[in-house]
Amino acid sequence: MHSRMGAVTKLLFGDLLGSVAWFPVWWYTQGLGLVIGKAIAALRYRARAYALNIWIRNLFVPMYGQRDLAGRAVSVFMRVVVLIGRSIALVVEAMVYVVGIIVWCLWLPGTILLFISNIL
């Protein structure tokens, strides 16, 4: 009987309260590292999906094989427009990821403050 009481005590104080005390530490160390890592991986994926290096490499290659001056001018103009649009989209996505990381950092204190304000 004594070993069961010890096990329950260890479960209650060691595991349960220890997990509650460890949660904020995990949130700002390992959890934040995971969120930042996922954001960087997602941003790298989007950069590969936009293929900016391919668009830059083919900037002066004529579109549709039209090699006269007008065809080259239109090709360069359209590729510059596409590059600007894709670059803006990539920057906006990077800003969304940064906002997401900031929200992650503010979520725990905000939740605790709301919980305390509802108790009082």
TIMI-2910 file (N, C-alpha, C, CB; in pm, 1 decimal, decimal comma, always signed):
<rs>
+----------+----------+----------+----------+----------+----------+----------+----------+----------+----------+----------+----------+------+
!      n_x !      n_y !      n_z !     ca_x !     ca_y !     ca_z !      c_x !      c_y !      c_z !     cb_x !     cb_y !     cb_z ! resn !
+----------+----------+----------+----------+----------+----------+----------+----------+----------+----------+----------+----------+------+
!    +82,1 !   -119,1 !     +0,0 !     +0,0 !     +0,0 !     +0,0 !    +86,4 !   +125,4 !     +0,0 !    -93,3 !     -0,2 !   +120,0 !  Met !
!   +199,0 !   +116,0 !    +73,1 !   +286,8 !   +232,3 !    +83,1 !   +349,5 !   +267,1 !    -52,7 !   +396,9 !   +206,2 !   +186,8 !  His !
!   +380,4 !   +166,1 !   -134,4 !   +441,2 !   +192,7 !   -264,5 !   +342,4 !   +259,5 !   -359,9 !   +493,3 !    +63,0 !   -325,7 !  Ser !
!   +214,8 !   +225,8 !   -347,2 !   +114,6 !   +292,4 !   -431,0 !   +102,1 !   +439,2 !   -394,1 !    -21,5 !   +223,3 !   -417,8 !  Arg !
!   +106,9 !   +468,8 !   -265,7 !    +97,6 !   +607,6 !   -222,0 !   +219,7 !   +686,2 !   -269,4 !    +84,7 !   +615,4 !    -68,5 !  Met !
!   +333,6 !   +624,1 !   -266,9 !   +455,1 !   +688,8 !   -317,4 !   +447,0 !   +712,8 !   -467,0 !   +577,8 !   +604,2 !   -285,4 !  Gly !
!   +391,1 !   +616,1 !   -537,9 !   +377,2 !   +631,3 !   -682,5 !   +278,8 !   +741,7 !   -716,7 !   +332,4 !   +500,1 !   -745,9 !  Ala !
!   +169,1 !   +749,0 !   -643,6 !    +70,5 !   +855,3 !   -667,3 !   +130,2 !   +990,5 !   -633,8 !    -57,2 !   +831,7 !   -584,2 !  Val !
!   +205,6 !   +998,0 !   -524,5 !   +270,1 !  +1123,1 !   -485,5 !   +371,2 !  +1165,9 !   -591,6 !   +339,2 !  +1108,3 !   -348,3 !  Thr !
!   +450,7 !  +1071,3 !   -638,8 !   +548,5 !  +1103,0 !   -743,6 !   +477,1 !  +1149,6 !   -871,0 !   +637,9 !   +979,7 !   -774,0 !  Lys !
!   +368,3 !  +1083,1 !   -905,9 !   +292,7 !  +1121,0 !  -1024,4 !   +235,6 !  +1261,3 !  -1009,4 !   +180,4 !  +1020,7 !  -1050,7 !  Leu !
!   +178,4 !  +1288,4 !   -892,9 !   +113,3 !  +1416,3 !   -872,0 !   +214,3 !  +1530,0 !   -867,6 !    +32,2 !  +1413,4 !   -744,1 !  Leu !
!   +315,4 !  +1515,9 !   -783,8 !   +408,8 !  +1626,5 !   -763,9 !   +523,0 !  +1625,8 !   -864,9 !   +465,1 !  +1621,5 !   -624,1 !  Phe !
!   +571,9 !  +1510,1 !   -895,6 !   +687,2 !  +1504,0 !   -985,2 !   +651,0 !  +1525,6 !  -1130,2 !   +756,0 !  +1372,6 !   -970,9 !  Gly !
!   +558,7 !  +1447,2 !  -1177,7 !   +527,4 !  +1451,2 !  -1320,6 !   +431,0 !  +1564,1 !  -1355,4 !   +468,6 !  +1318,6 !  -1364,7 !  Asp !
!   +322,0 !  +1573,4 !  -1285,7 !   +219,0 !  +1670,9 !  -1320,6 !   +265,6 !  +1813,7 !  -1294,5 !    +91,4 !  +1642,9 !  -1242,3 !  Leu !
!   +306,2 !  +1842,3 !  -1172,3 !   +351,3 !  +1978,0 !  -1140,5 !   +482,8 !  +2011,0 !  -1208,5 !   +365,6 !  +1995,1 !   -990,4 !  Leu !
!   +566,8 !  +1908,7 !  -1225,6 !   +691,2 !  +1931,2 !  -1298,6 !   +665,5 !  +1967,2 !  -1443,8 !   +779,4 !  +1808,4 !  -1291,1 !  Gly !
!   +566,4 !  +1902,7 !  -1502,8 !   +532,3 !  +1934,9 !  -1641,9 !   +475,6 !  +2075,6 !  -1653,2 !   +431,8 !  +1833,4 !  -1697,4 !  Ser !
!   +393,9 !  +2113,7 !  -1559,0 !   +336,9 !  +2249,2 !  -1560,7 !   +447,2 !  +2352,9 !  -1542,8 !   +229,6 !  +2265,3 !  -1449,7 !  Val !
!   +542,5 !  +2325,2 !  -1455,6 !   +653,1 !  +2419,2 !  -1433,9 !   +748,6 !  +2421,2 !  -1553,0 !   +729,6 !  +2382,8 !  -1306,2 !  Ala !
!   +765,7 !  +2307,2 !  -1619,2 !   +858,6 !  +2298,7 !  -1731,6 !   +799,8 !  +2357,0 !  -1859,3 !   +898,8 !  +2154,7 !  -1755,0 !  Trp !
!   +668,1 !  +2364,5 !  -1872,1 !   +603,4 !  +2407,8 !  -1995,8 !   +649,8 !  +2545,3 !  -2044,1 !   +454,7 !  +2409,6 !  -1976,6 !  Phe !
!   +654,1 !  +2650,5 !  -1960,3 !   +701,0 !  +2780,1 !  -2011,8 !   +845,8 !  +2776,9 !  -2058,6 !   +685,7 !  +2886,0 !  -1905,7 !  Pro !
!   +928,3 !  +2697,5 !  -1990,4 !  +1068,4 !  +2685,2 !  -2033,7 !  +1073,8 !  +2620,0 !  -2171,2 !  +1151,7 !  +2602,6 !  -1931,1 !  Val !
!   +996,9 !  +2512,5 !  -2189,4 !   +993,5 !  +2445,9 !  -2318,8 !   +939,6 !  +2539,4 !  -2427,0 !   +908,2 !  +2319,0 !  -2311,1 !  Trp !
!   +837,3 !  +2618,3 !  -2392,6 !   +771,7 !  +2707,2 !  -2488,9 !   +871,4 !  +2803,6 !  -2553,0 !   +659,7 !  +2785,9 !  -2420,4 !  Trp !
!   +962,3 !  +2857,3 !  -2470,7 !  +1056,2 !  +2957,2 !  -2522,4 !  +1191,8 !  +2899,9 !  -2561,2 !  +1076,1 !  +3064,6 !  -2420,3 !  Tyr !
!  +1215,5 !  +2770,9 !  -2541,8 !  +1342,6 !  +2712,6 !  -2584,2 !  +1319,1 !  +2616,5 !  -2700,6 !  +1411,7 !  +2639,5 !  -2466,2 !  Thr !
!  +1279,4 !  +2494,7 !  -2668,3 !  +1261,1 !  +2394,1 !  -2772,6 !  +1142,3 !  +2425,6 !  -2863,1 !  +1242,7 !  +2257,4 !  -2710,0 !  Gln !
!  +1032,5 !  +2471,0 !  -2805,0 !   +914,4 !  +2502,3 !  -2884,8 !   +940,0 !  +2615,8 !  -2982,6 !   +798,6 !  +2537,9 !  -2794,4 !  Gly !
!  +1004,2 !  +2721,1 !  -2934,3 !  +1037,4 !  +2834,4 !  -3022,2 !  +1136,6 !  +2791,4 !  -3129,7 !  +1095,7 !  +2952,1 !  -2940,2 !  Leu !
!  +1230,9 !  +2707,0 !  -3092,8 !  +1325,5 !  +2655,6 !  -3192,1 !  +1255,6 !  +2575,0 !  -3300,3 !  +1431,3 !  +2569,8 !  -3124,6 !  Gly !
!  +1157,5 !  +2493,9 !  -3260,5 !  +1080,9 !  +2417,3 !  -3358,9 !  +1001,8 !  +2508,9 !  -3452,2 !   +986,0 !  +2320,5 !  -3288,2 !  Leu !
!   +939,1 !  +2611,2 !  -3396,2 !   +859,6 !  +2703,5 !  -3477,2 !   +948,9 !  +2779,0 !  -3575,3 !   +783,4 !  +2802,7 !  -3387,1 !  Val !
!  +1063,1 !  +2826,7 !  -3528,5 !  +1155,1 !  +2898,4 !  -3617,3 !  +1208,5 !  +2805,3 !  -3725,3 !  +1271,8 !  +2959,1 !  -3537,1 !  Ile !
!  +1242,0 !  +2683,0 !  -3687,4 !  +1291,0 !  +2586,7 !  -3785,9 !  +1187,8 !  +2555,8 !  -3892,8 !  +1332,2 !  +2458,9 !  -3717,4 !  Gly !
!  +1063,0 !  +2538,0 !  -3851,8 !   +955,7 !  +2511,7 !  -3949,4 !   +932,1 !  +2632,4 !  -4039,3 !   +825,2 !  +2474,2 !  -3877,2 !  Lys !
!   +940,2 !  +2753,1 !  -3982,1 !   +921,3 !  +2874,3 !  -4062,8 !  +1033,0 !  +2888,9 !  -4165,9 !   +916,0 !  +2999,2 !  -3972,4 !  Ala !
!  +1156,3 !  +2861,0 !  -4125,9 !  +1268,3 !  +2870,0 !  -4219,5 !  +1255,4 !  +2764,8 !  -4328,4 !  +1402,1 !  +2854,0 !  -4145,9 !  Ile !
!  +1217,7 !  +2643,6 !  -4290,8 !  +1200,0 !  +2537,6 !  -4390,7 !  +1088,2 !  +2572,7 !  -4488,8 !  +1169,4 !  +2403,5 !  -4321,9 !  Ala !
!   +978,6 !  +2626,8 !  -4437,3 !   +867,9 !  +2665,1 !  -4525,2 !   +907,7 !  +2779,8 !  -4617,8 !   +745,4 !  +2704,9 !  -4442,3 !  Ala !
!   +985,8 !  +2874,0 !  -4566,6 !  +1030,2 !  +2986,3 !  -4649,8 !  +1128,9 !  +2939,8 !  -4757,1 !  +1094,9 !  +3095,4 !  -4562,3 !  Leu !
!  +1215,0 !  +2846,9 !  -4723,0 !  +1305,9 !  +2790,5 !  -4823,9 !  +1227,2 !  +2716,2 !  -4931,6 !  +1408,5 !  +2695,2 !  -4757,7 !  Arg !
!  +1125,3 !  +2642,8 !  -4890,4 !  +1040,5 !  +2573,3 !  -4987,1 !   +973,3 !  +2672,8 !  -5081,3 !   +934,4 !  +2488,7 !  -4914,7 !  Tyr !
!   +920,4 !  +2781,0 !  -5025,2 !   +853,8 !  +2880,7 !  -5109,1 !   +953,1 !  +2948,8 !  -5203,1 !   +783,7 !  +2985,7 !  -5021,6 !  Arg !
!  +1075,2 !  +2973,4 !  -5155,8 !  +1176,2 !  +3034,1 !  -5243,1 !  +1209,5 !  +2940,8 !  -5359,5 !  +1304,2 !  +3067,5 !  -5163,1 !  Ala !
!  +1218,0 !  +2810,5 !  -5332,0 !  +1240,9 !  +2714,8 !  -5441,2 !  +1120,2 !  +2708,4 !  -5534,2 !  +1271,5 !  +2574,7 !  -5384,7 !  Arg !
!   +999,5 !  +2719,7 !  -5477,0 !   +879,1 !  +2713,2 !  -5559,9 !   +868,7 !  +2834,6 !  -5652,1 !   +754,1 !  +2703,6 !  -5471,4 !  Ala !
!   +911,5 !  +2949,2 !  -5605,1 !   +909,3 !  +3069,3 !  -5689,3 !  +1018,9 !  +3067,0 !  -5794,7 !   +923,6 !  +3193,9 !  -5603,5 !  Tyr !
!  +1123,3 !  +2989,8 !  -5773,1 !  +1232,2 !  +2969,0 !  -5870,2 !  +1290,2 !  +3100,5 !  -5921,5 !  +1182,1 !  +2886,3 !  -5988,1 !  Ala !
!  +1322,3 !  +3189,4 !  -5830,8 !  +1375,3 !  +3319,5 !  -5871,5 !  +1507,6 !  +3306,4 !  -5946,3 !  +1393,6 !  +3408,8 !  -5749,8 !  Leu !
!  +1591,6 !  +3210,6 !  -5906,4 !  +1719,3 !  +3195,1 !  -5975,7 !  +1700,8 !  +3153,4 !  -6121,3 !  +1805,6 !  +3092,9 !  -5903,6 !  Asn !
!  +1599,7 !  +3073,4 !  -6150,4 !  +1573,3 !  +3033,9 !  -6289,3 !  +1522,7 !  +3153,5 !  -6369,5 !  +1470,4 !  +2918,1 !  -6294,8 !  Ile !
!  +1437,4 !  +3234,3 !  -6308,7 !  +1386,8 !  +3352,5 !  -6378,6 !  +1500,0 !  +3451,7 !  -6405,7 !  +1275,1 !  +3420,1 !  -6296,5 !  Trp !
!  +1591,5 !  +3467,1 !  -6311,5 !  +1704,5 !  +3558,4 !  -6332,4 !  +1797,5 !  +3502,9 !  -6440,2 !  +1782,5 !  +3580,6 !  -6200,0 !  Ile !
!  +1823,9 !  +3372,7 !  -6435,5 !  +1912,9 !  +3310,2 !  -6532,9 !  +1857,6 !  +3323,4 !  -6675,4 !  +1933,9 !  +3162,3 !  -6497,9 !  Arg !
!  +1726,7 !  +3318,0 !  -6690,9 !  +1665,1 !  +3325,8 !  -6823,1 !  +1610,6 !  +3464,1 !  -6855,8 !  +1554,5 !  +3225,4 !  -6833,4 !  Asn !
!  +1661,3 !  +3565,2 !  -6788,6 !  +1608,4 !  +3700,9 !  -6806,6 !  +1620,5 !  +3748,5 !  -6951,2 !  +1681,3 !  +3798,1 !  -6714,4 !  Leu !
!  +1732,1 !  +3721,9 !  -7015,7 !  +1753,5 !  +3772,1 !  -7151,0 !  +1731,2 !  +3666,8 !  -7259,5 !  +1892,6 !  +3826,3 !  -7162,5 !  Phe !
!  +1676,4 !  +3552,6 !  -7222,8 !  +1642,5 !  +3450,0 !  -7321,7 !  +1506,7 !  +3487,5 !  -7381,0 !  +1639,6 !  +3305,0 !  -7257,4 !  Val !
!  +1497,5 !  +3493,6 !  -7513,0 !  +1370,4 !  +3536,1 !  -7573,4 !  +1258,9 !  +3433,8 !  -7549,9 !  +1388,6 !  +3558,9 !  -7723,8 !  Pro !
!  +1140,7 !  +3487,6 !  -7524,3 !  +1024,8 !  +3401,2 !  -7502,9 !   +971,9 !  +3354,6 !  -7637,9 !   +913,7 !  +3475,2 !  -7422,7 !  Met !
!   +925,7 !  +3231,0 !  -7640,6 !   +864,3 !  +3170,7 !  -7758,5 !   +957,6 !  +3168,3 !  -7880,0 !   +737,9 !  +3245,2 !  -7793,5 !  Tyr !
!  +1088,7 !  +3177,5 !  -7855,3 !  +1185,6 !  +3171,2 !  -7964,0 !  +1184,2 !  +3290,9 !  -8056,1 !  +1162,1 !  +3050,0 !  -8043,3 !  Gly !
!  +1120,2 !  +3398,5 !  -8017,1 !  +1112,6 !  +3518,7 !  -8100,6 !  +1237,5 !  +3602,7 !  -8073,7 !   +981,0 !  +3601,1 !  -8071,4 !  Gln !
!  +1328,7 !  +3604,9 !  -8171,4 !  +1460,7 !  +3662,4 !  -8149,6 !  +1477,0 !  +3803,7 !  -8204,6 !  +1563,2 !  +3574,2 !  -8210,7 !  Arg !
!  +1371,7 !  +3866,7 !  -8250,6 !  +1386,4 !  +4004,5 !  -8297,1 !  +1389,7 !  +4099,6 !  -8177,2 !  +1270,9 !  +4042,5 !  -8393,8 !  Asp !
!  +1414,8 !  +4226,5 !  -8202,6 !  +1432,5 !  +4325,2 !  -8095,1 !  +1305,4 !  +4341,9 !  -8012,8 !  +1474,4 !  +4460,4 !  -8153,4 !  Leu !
!  +1191,0 !  +4347,8 !  -8075,7 !  +1064,7 !  +4364,2 !  -8002,3 !  +1036,9 !  +4242,4 !  -7914,0 !   +947,6 !  +4386,2 !  -8100,7 !  Ala !
!  +1061,4 !  +4123,6 !  -7964,7 !  +1039,6 !  +4001,8 !  -7887,5 !  +1129,7 !  +3995,6 !  -7765,6 !  +1062,2 !  +3879,8 !  -7974,4 !  Gly !
!  +1255,4 !  +4034,9 !  -7781,7 !  +1348,0 !  +4036,3 !  -7667,9 !  +1307,5 !  +4142,3 !  -7565,9 !  +1491,9 !  +4061,8 !  -7715,9 !  Arg !
!  +1264,5 !  +4257,7 !  -7611,8 !  +1224,5 !  +4365,2 !  -7520,3 !  +1102,3 !  +4323,4 !  -7438,0 !  +1194,1 !  +4494,8 !  -7599,2 !  Ala !
!  +1004,6 !  +4265,9 !  -7504,8 !   +885,1 !  +4220,4 !  -7433,9 !   +922,1 !  +4109,7 !  -7336,0 !   +777,4 !  +4170,8 !  -7533,5 !  Val !
!  +1010,0 !  +4021,2 !  -7376,6 !  +1051,8 !  +3910,9 !  -7290,6 !  +1120,3 !  +3962,0 !  -7164,8 !  +1144,9 !  +3816,8 !  -7366,3 !  Ser !
!  +1213,8 !  +4054,4 !  -7180,1 !  +1284,6 !  +4110,1 !  -7064,3 !  +1186,8 !  +4184,8 !  -6974,3 !  +1398,8 !  +4204,4 !  -7109,7 !  Val !
!  +1098,4 !  +4264,8 !  -7033,8 !  +1001,9 !  +4340,7 !  -6953,5 !   +911,7 !  +4247,5 !  -6873,5 !   +916,8 !  +4431,4 !  -7043,5 !  Phe !
!   +858,0 !  +4145,2 !  -6938,3 !   +766,3 !  +4053,6 !  -6868,8 !   +837,9 !  +3976,3 !  -6759,1 !   +702,8 !  +3955,9 !  -6968,1 !  Met !
!   +960,0 !  +3935,3 !  -6784,5 !  +1033,5 !  +3861,7 !  -6680,9 !  +1069,1 !  +3951,9 !  -6563,2 !  +1161,0 !  +3800,2 !  -6739,6 !  Arg !
!  +1098,9 !  +4077,0 !  -6588,9 !  +1125,6 !  +4170,2 !  -6478,8 !   +999,2 !  +4190,3 !  -6395,2 !  +1176,5 !  +4306,1 !  -6533,2 !  Val !
!   +884,7 !  +4202,9 !  -6460,9 !   +758,2 !  +4217,8 !  -6388,8 !   +730,6 !  +4093,6 !  -6303,5 !   +641,7 !  +4242,3 !  -6487,8 !  Val !
!   +752,1 !  +3976,4 !  -6360,0 !   +729,5 !  +3852,6 !  -6285,0 !   +827,2 !  +3842,5 !  -6167,6 !   +744,0 !  +3729,5 !  -6377,6 !  Val !
!   +953,3 !  +3879,5 !  -6190,1 !  +1052,4 !  +3876,1 !  -6081,5 !  +1013,7 !  +3969,9 !  -5967,9 !  +1191,2 !  +3913,5 !  -6134,6 !  Leu !
!   +968,1 !  +4088,6 !  -6002,9 !   +926,2 !  +4184,0 !  -5899,1 !   +806,9 !  +4128,1 !  -5822,3 !   +890,4 !  +4321,8 !  -5961,7 !  Ile !
!   +709,6 !  +4073,3 !  -5891,9 !   +592,0 !  +4016,7 !  -5826,0 !   +626,0 !  +3900,5 !  -5735,2 !   +492,2 !  +3972,0 !  -5928,5 !  Gly !
!   +710,7 !  +3810,3 !  -5782,6 !   +748,9 !  +3695,6 !  -5700,1 !   +835,0 !  +3738,3 !  -5582,2 !   +823,4 !  +3592,2 !  -5784,0 !  Arg !
!   +919,5 !  +3837,1 !  -5601,3 !  +1001,1 !  +3886,7 !  -5489,9 !   +913,5 !  +3951,1 !  -5382,7 !  +1105,6 !  +3987,8 !  -5540,6 !  Ser !
!   +815,1 !  +4028,3 !  -5425,9 !   +722,1 !  +4089,8 !  -5329,7 !   +646,0 !  +3980,4 !  -5254,2 !   +622,0 !  +4185,8 !  -5402,4 !  Ile !
!   +601,6 !  +3878,1 !  -5325,9 !   +528,5 !  +3768,2 !  -5260,5 !   +616,4 !  +3697,2 !  -5158,6 !   +477,7 !  +3667,3 !  -5365,1 !  Ala !
!   +743,4 !  +3676,2 !  -5191,2 !   +834,3 !  +3609,5 !  -5098,4 !   +859,4 !  +3694,9 !  -4974,6 !   +966,8 !  +3577,4 !  -5167,6 !  Leu !
!   +874,3 !  +3825,7 !  -4992,9 !   +894,4 !  +3915,3 !  -4878,5 !   +769,1 !  +3918,5 !  -4790,0 !   +929,4 !  +4058,4 !  -4927,2 !  Val !
!   +652,0 !  +3921,8 !  -4851,9 !   +527,5 !  +3921,9 !  -4773,9 !   +514,7 !  +3790,8 !  -4695,2 !   +404,0 !  +3941,5 !  -4867,2 !  Val !
!   +547,9 !  +3678,8 !  -4758,0 !   +541,8 !  +3551,9 !  -4686,0 !   +641,9 !  +3549,0 !  -4571,5 !   +567,7 !  +3435,2 !  -4781,1 !  Glu !
!   +761,1 !  +3603,7 !  -4590,8 !   +859,3 !  +3610,4 !  -4482,7 !   +806,8 !  +3696,3 !  -4368,2 !   +993,2 !  +3666,3 !  -4534,4 !  Ala !
!   +738,2 !  +3805,6 !  -4399,7 !   +681,4 !  +3890,4 !  -4294,7 !   +570,4 !  +3817,5 !  -4220,0 !   +627,7 !  +4021,3 !  -4354,3 !  Met !
!   +492,5 !  +3736,4 !  -4290,5 !   +387,5 !  +3658,6 !  -4224,7 !   +450,0 !  +3558,6 !  -4127,5 !   +299,8 !  +3585,1 !  -4329,4 !  Val !
!   +558,9 !  +3494,5 !  -4168,1 !   +627,1 !  +3401,4 !  -4078,1 !   +683,8 !  +3473,5 !  -3956,4 !   +739,1 !  +3328,2 !  -4152,1 !  Tyr !
!   +738,5 !  +3593,1 !  -3975,0 !   +790,9 !  +3670,1 !  -3861,2 !   +677,1 !  +3706,9 !  -3766,2 !   +863,9 !  +3798,3 !  -3910,3 !  Val !
!   +564,1 !  +3749,0 !  -3820,9 !   +448,2 !  +3780,5 !  -3736,1 !   +402,2 !  +3655,1 !  -3662,0 !   +331,6 !  +3838,8 !  -3821,2 !  Val !
!   +404,1 !  +3542,0 !  -3727,7 !   +367,6 !  +3417,1 !  -3662,0 !   +460,2 !  +3383,6 !  -3546,2 !   +368,2 !  +3304,2 !  -3761,7 !  Gly !
!   +589,0 !  +3407,8 !  -3562,5 !   +684,8 !  +3382,8 !  -3453,8 !   +661,8 !  +3480,2 !  -3339,1 !   +830,0 !  +3394,4 !  -3505,1 !  Ile !
!   +630,8 !  +3604,9 !  -3371,2 !   +601,3 !  +3703,3 !  -3265,7 !   +474,6 !  +3663,6 !  -3191,0 !   +585,8 !  +3845,6 !  -3325,7 !  Ile !
!   +372,3 !  +3617,3 !  -3263,8 !   +249,3 !  +3570,6 !  -3199,0 !   +279,8 !  +3451,6 !  -3109,0 !   +142,4 !  +3532,4 !  -3304,5 !  Val !
!   +366,5 !  +3361,0 !  -3153,6 !   +405,9 !  +3247,1 !  -3070,3 !   +468,4 !  +3295,3 !  -2939,6 !   +504,7 !  +3156,0 !  -3146,3 !  Trp !
!   +553,3 !  +3397,3 !  -2947,9 !   +619,8 !  +3448,0 !  -2827,5 !   +522,5 !  +3518,1 !  -2733,2 !   +731,5 !  +3543,7 !  -2866,0 !  Cys !
!   +420,2 !  +3582,7 !  -2786,2 !   +325,5 !  +3657,0 !  -2702,6 !   +205,7 !  +3573,6 !  -2658,6 !   +276,8 !  +3778,3 !  -2776,9 !  Leu !
!   +187,9 !  +3455,1 !  -2715,3 !    +69,7 !  +3374,7 !  -2687,1 !    +64,9 !  +3329,0 !  -2541,6 !    +66,0 !  +3254,2 !  -2778,9 !  Trp !
!   +174,0 !  +3278,7 !  -2489,1 !   +175,1 !  +3225,5 !  -2352,4 !   +149,8 !  +3334,6 !  -2248,8 !   +308,5 !  +3157,1 !  -2323,7 !  Leu !
!   +221,1 !  +3449,1 !  -2252,4 !   +188,4 !  +3552,0 !  -2153,2 !    +47,3 !  +3607,2 !  -2170,1 !   +288,2 !  +3665,3 !  -2161,8 !  Pro !
!     +1,0 !  +3618,3 !  -2292,9 !   -135,4 !  +3665,9 !  -2315,1 !   -238,4 !  +3571,2 !  -2258,1 !   -160,8 !  +3685,6 !  -2462,4 !  Gly !
!   -216,0 !  +3442,6 !  -2275,9 !   -307,5 !  +3343,2 !  -2220,7 !   -308,0 !  +3348,1 !  -2068,1 !   -269,2 !  +3202,8 !  -2269,0 !  Thr !
!   -189,6 !  +3359,2 !  -2009,4 !   -180,6 !  +3366,2 !  -1863,5 !   -249,0 !  +3492,1 !  -1810,9 !    -33,7 !  +3363,1 !  -1818,6 !  Ile !
!   -228,1 !  +3605,9 !  -1876,9 !   -293,0 !  +3730,6 !  -1833,8 !   -445,0 !  +3721,3 !  -1845,8 !   -241,3 !  +3849,1 !  -1916,8 !  Leu !
!   -494,3 !  +3663,9 !  -1953,0 !   -639,3 !  +3647,5 !  -1967,4 !   -695,1 !  +3552,9 !  -1860,9 !   -673,5 !  +3594,8 !  -2107,7 !  Leu !
!   -621,0 !  +3446,4 !  -1830,4 !   -664,5 !  +3353,0 !  -1727,7 !   -671,3 !  +3421,7 !  -1591,5 !   -570,3 !  +3232,5 !  -1721,8 !  Phe !
!   -569,3 !  +3499,3 !  -1559,1 !   -566,6 !  +3569,5 !  -1429,9 !   -675,8 !  +3675,4 !  -1424,3 !   -428,5 !  +3634,4 !  -1405,9 !  Ile !
!   -698,7 !  +3746,9 !  -1533,6 !   -802,5 !  +3851,4 !  -1532,6 !   -942,3 !  +3790,9 !  -1518,3 !   -794,9 !  +3935,7 !  -1661,5 !  Ser !
!   -962,5 !  +3669,9 !  -1568,0 !  -1092,0 !  +3604,8 !  -1552,8 !  -1111,5 !  +3550,5 !  -1412,3 !  -1106,7 !  +3492,9 !  -1653,8 !  Asn !
!  -1004,8 !  +3515,0 !  -1345,9 !  -1015,0 !  +3466,5 !  -1207,8 !  -1049,2 !  +3581,4 !  -1113,5 !   -883,1 !  +3398,8 !  -1163,9 !  Ile !
!   -986,4 !  +3696,0 !  -1136,8 !  -1006,3 !  +3809,0 !  -1045,8 !  -1133,2 !  +3880,0 !  -1073,3 !   -893,3 !  +3905,2 !  -1054,6 !  Leu !
+----------+----------+----------+----------+----------+----------+----------+----------+----------+----------+----------+----------+------+
</rs>
